[in-house]
Amino acid sequence: MTKHSQLLNLVPESHDNAQLRAINERTGTFTDNMKLPIHRWFRYSAGFSADWVESVITQLAPENILDPFVGSGTVCIAADKLGVNSYGIEAHPFVYRLAKGKLAWVVDIDEFLAAVSTIKYFAANLQPKLPEKIPVLLRKCYTDETLINLFKIRQAYLEIAPSLPEKLQSLIFLAISATLRASSHVGTAQWQYILPNKRKAKVYDPFEALERQVDLMQKDMYQMQSITQLSRANLIQDDARTLKTIPDNLIDLIITSPPYANNYDYADATRLEMTFWGEVDSWGGLHEIVRKFLIRSSSQHVSKERLSLDDLIAESILNPIRDELLPICQELENIRGTKSGNKAYHTMIAAYFVDMGFVFHALCRVATSDCKVCFVVGDSAPYGVYVPVEQLLGKLAIAAGFDFWSFEEIRQRNIKWKNRKHNVPLHEGRLWIDRR
């Protein structure tokens, strides 16, 4: 068996065939993680299977793992469970704070419960009035009674948190943040869009929601702490395009799922939580606070920056794929002129691959000579124009200094229902990158 075929066979043969197939097919989904300790504390809108990550780590036995798009911490938590050093890079400042909360599972449980009890007692005895100016999003999502209780909890946390150790602060910040959607009576599912006209059947009072969340967290902490008492995770707020905080030749396994080139606005994914904490007050404020730090994978991002296709295509980082990429971007630009939405997909796609080119150069620098790399990726078809994402990324990886790439499809997308925008079949899979 070749090294690469060994790499693809990442689930132990002793597993039942059905379980193997399920893990393979669900590599790219975070849904299963919502049943797993720690992972289920907060569902970010992007992610992949923690069970699959654990199977990769177990098979390859790395010394140092890197996830350059760590999100809310799936790879680092899986590595902690297995006692392996990990590095997680996250550019989204609020998601970075959520990941810090998850990785604070090592906190003494009694101290956690005592601090939460103090905050709840303090909050219950406050008599705040609603401020005159409340962000529109909060008005849409909560009744006045619920807002009063949420503001009580927030004020109590802000008063007490500075006296607590940093990890404990992060843990409680996550606990409170995780109650915000459960406390809303409108459609606030765990993805980027709020649905103010949709009503939920079950809504929790903020104090009850916090109690339920803390109870869940303490149970998970007991379970994790029975396995290990030490977190080996290094969580860093940084840019995956430079990885300036990671030393050269350190990483021997990279597992990640980069932003997809599908116009998903990752900056908007936690707008409800950021609005509650006072970090943004409107959709318009997201660019300066979040979006400008992220990979350019949405038309909102590139429109705000007023990017030029000619300038982007001229970037030397695109030399290996320019001949393939330019016709795609030009077709998108032509179609754009016929559409009322006028979305800047042409510059979005070009900017995306510019950014990912820099990511691969940074990864090549920090990787060891025998480093294994796996990207969970999906292709794209804005305006129905197909973009062979994994092929273009693979070529950028080779140009950066890696030697080999292959793609392993794990599921098909956009085939079970009629898509309002296009009917181009899409897929998702694992892009394996290696050095020989």
C-alpha angles and dihedrals in degrees: 000000000000123000090251095050088050088053092054093051094072102148115077113254091232090072117102111264093240091052091048091051092047093051092048094048094046098046091113099049130088093196096096090052090069087077094050126092115259093000090072095057092092128004111216116200094248132046148100142242117303090198089059092048090053091051091053093048092047092050098046101033096208125188097215126022126193131197107184091188098040098162109182093350112271096149095043093049092048090049091049091054090054096042096246128141113250140182121205122192120195127172098185102092097209096044087049088058091050091052089050088056093052092047090053089077087116092072116119105267096218090052090050093051093045093051093049091049090052091051093047092049092048091047095048091057096050120104103202125163124216111268116247092242116051121170113258092237092058091047090054094048104043143041118236091254092053092046091053091054093045091051090049091055092045093050092048092051093048090050097047105030097076089065093053129085113267096250091050090050090052093048094053092042088057092046092054093043090053091058097058099085094041088055095052122093094205131073105291103151118167098275133082103275127080114211106205094179094056119086127208125226093216125041127170129214107245093246091049091046091052091049091051093047094049091048090053092047096050091051091051092047091053090052096047094043090052087061100042138353097204133074113208094185123124108199115193133181099222145123118272089210091069108016086198093167095056118086122235120270095006106116123078098173129037119187120173149133110222122205110286119241090239105109094259108154103222090181089065096050095089099029092121092055094042091050091052092052092047096246094123131014100193144012089260092063093061096085098063094037099044122346100065090061095055136085107274100251102135133067090229089062098050093040090056090052092045093224124193119227091213092054093047095047090049091061108118091222087072095056094108094054105024096107091055098038101047097064090049092052093044091052090050090050091052093048090047090066090061096050127085093213091060093201115183096233091143094063093035092060093045093047091047093058092043089056094044090050089060090046092058092049090052091047092050090055096052096040124098120236091263098038118148118215129195125181119187100213142165131207125237142218112188111186085002092293108135118232114194093215100174092049093051092045091049091054091048089052092053091049090052092057108276118124109213142022136181136172128228115193114218103174144357123239136198094027105100100062139022110270114219093219105040143341099223111135113240135189143198128215152135120293106204117201124185147168117230 
